[in-house]
Amino acid sequence: MRGRRALVTGSVAGLGYAIAHRLAAAGADVVLHGLEPEAVARAAADRLAGDTGARVLLSRANLNDVGQIESMIDQARQELGDIDILVNNAVVRHFAPIETLQPAQWDEALAVNLSAAFHAVRLVLPAMRAQGWGRIINMSSVYGAGATADRIGYITTKTALVGMTRAIAVETARAGVTCNALMPGTVPSPPIVQRIAGIAARQGISSAEAEAQYMEARQPTGRFVSMDSVAAMALLLCSSAGADITGAMLPVDGGWTAV
């Protein structure tokens, strides 16, 4: 990865940070992105640079705004160079039945989870084509292959990312560019950990009991998918071993989609 530049959206914390850290540790320079408070985001960027020795650029672009996405890519190009690796990881989640989901929430899900990925690809792909090398990873989900109640925005956009991945892979098949979708199961990201804490509080049970209950309905392994496992798969796709993997939907889900 030495000499490569990676942009990972939604990467100040959680799974995005794990992927950014894995790429930086392998030698890539990284654009860390997120809308967390400035102090939190800056601390994450400083920690990543300190841990890995990589050049780290922090972006707080609002992915609802195409102009800010364009500015983020321009800034990355000016300060680090053209983006070689793009990981579309940023996501918003809304929980509501279809008839009560607010139109603004639906629009936000489409903008952040789906349209931002398109615009980022649109902006970095010309340089990838010109150099004959590029890696694009769209972070879908097990819900890109299934559904559950009260999550229509998330499920619609994660499913659409699968179609986008296939379309990009076909268009770039002879350009030295690969595009794949990772489909993680449940990882211990901050939103999931908060949901489990809420279950424990509502039911008056321990966090361990709430976690076991939550996982039992999802992954046959009965445990979280490690964020490091997902990050390692992303690194593989960006390595020489991933050169012939394109247009693939790759579950890292503890057996969830097997049942």
Secondary structure, 3 states (H helix, E strand, C coil): CCCCEEEECCCCCHHHHHHHHHHHHCCCEEEEECCCCHHHHHHHHHHHHHHHCCCEEEECCCCCCHHHHHHHHHHHHHHCCCCCEEEECCCCCCCECHHHCCHHHHHHHHHHHHHHHHHHHHHHHHHHHHHCCEEEEEECCHHHCCCCCCEHHHHHHHHHHHHHHHHHHHHCCCCCEEEEEEEECCCCCHHHHHHHHHHHHHHCCCHHHHHHHHHHCCCCCCCCCCHHHHHHHHHHHHCHHHCCCCCCEEEECCCHHHC
